Amino acid sequence: MNNPLLSVENLSVTFNHQQRVVDDISFAIYPGETFVLIGESGSGKSITALSVLRLLPNNARLKASAISLQDDNLIKRSEFELCKIRGRRDASV
């Protein structure tokens, strides 16, 4: 089997160090797959997508074992490096 294009491991997001809006989710998207994240309004779908792109508001705190784009762990990347990746290697619709 191919390596995943995108892999998210143990993602949690909190706001103001209290309100947890995403709680320990993991998923992988492989070449040729269609991935859909569905849920009720306010369930954390948009925050999950923003987390992958590391575009969260200042009062949000992200915790994850890894967010990997083609085996490149984005958690370890600086904001400068992420700016070069966004829109070229990853994007969200």
C-alpha positions as CSV (number, residue, x, y, z in Angstrom):
1,M,0.0,0.0,0.0
2,N,1.2,3.6,-0.7
3,N,2.1,6.0,2.0
4,P,-0.7,8.5,2.9
5,L,-0.7,11.9,1.2
6,L,-1.9,13.3,4.5
7,S,-1.8,11.8,8.0
8,V,-3.1,13.3,11.2
9,E,-2.3,11.6,14.5
10,N,-3.8,12.4,17.9
11,L,-5.0,15.9,17.0
12,S,-6.5,18.0,19.8
13,V,-7.3,21.7,19.8
14,T,-8.3,23.9,22.7
15,F,-9.3,27.5,23.0
16,N,-8.2,29.7,25.8
17,H,-6.6,26.7,27.5
18,Q,-10.0,25.3,28.4
19,Q,-12.6,24.6,25.7
20,R,-11.5,21.5,23.8
21,V,-13.1,21.6,20.3
22,V,-11.2,18.7,18.7
23,D,-10.4,15.8,20.9
24,D,-7.7,13.3,19.9
25,I,-8.6,12.5,16.3
26,S,-6.5,10.6,13.8
27,F,-7.0,9.9,10.1
28,A,-5.0,9.3,6.9
29,I,-5.8,10.1,3.3
30,Y,-4.3,7.9,0.6
31,P,-3.7,8.6,-3.1
32,G,-7.0,8.1,-5.0
33,E,-9.2,8.3,-2.0
34,T,-11.9,10.8,-1.4
35,F,-12.1,12.1,2.2
36,V,-15.1,13.8,3.7
37,L,-15.3,15.2,7.2
38,I,-18.9,15.5,8.3
39,G,-20.6,16.5,11.5
40,E,-23.0,18.8,13.1
41,S,-22.6,22.6,13.2
42,G,-19.9,23.4,15.8
43,S,-18.5,19.9,15.9
44,G,-14.9,20.9,14.9
45,K,-14.8,20.3,11.2
46,S,-13.4,23.7,10.2
47,I,-11.0,23.8,13.2
48,T,-9.7,20.4,12.1
49,A,-9.1,21.7,8.5
50,L,-7.4,24.9,9.8
51,S,-5.2,22.7,12.1
52,V,-3.9,20.7,9.2
53,L,-2.9,24.0,7.5
54,R,-1.7,25.4,10.9
55,L,-4.0,28.5,10.4
56,L,-5.6,28.5,13.8
57,P,-6.6,31.8,15.7
58,N,-4.1,33.1,18.3
59,N,-6.2,31.8,21.2
60,A,-6.1,28.2,19.9
61,R,-3.6,25.6,21.0
62,L,-2.9,22.6,18.8
63,K,-1.5,19.3,20.1
64,A,-0.7,16.4,17.8
65,S,1.7,13.6,17.5
66,A,2.1,14.4,13.8
67,I,0.5,16.2,10.9
68,S,2.3,14.8,7.9
69,L,2.0,15.8,4.3
70,Q,3.7,13.2,2.1
71,D,5.8,12.0,5.1
72,D,6.9,15.6,5.9
73,N,5.8,16.3,9.6
74,L,4.4,19.8,9.4
75,I,4.4,20.1,13.2
76,K,8.2,20.6,13.1
77,R,8.0,23.3,10.4
78,S,8.4,27.0,11.1
79,E,5.8,29.5,10.1
80,F,8.1,30.7,7.3
81,E,8.4,27.2,5.9
82,L,4.7,26.6,6.2
83,C,4.0,29.7,4.1
84,K,6.0,28.2,1.3
85,I,4.0,25.0,1.5
86,R,0.5,26.4,1.8
87,G,-1.2,26.6,-1.6
88,R,1.6,24.7,-3.4
89,R,1.6,21.4,-1.6
90,D,-1.6,21.6,0.5
91,A,-4.8,23.4,0.3
92,S,-8.3,23.1,1.7
93,V,-11.7,23.5,0.0
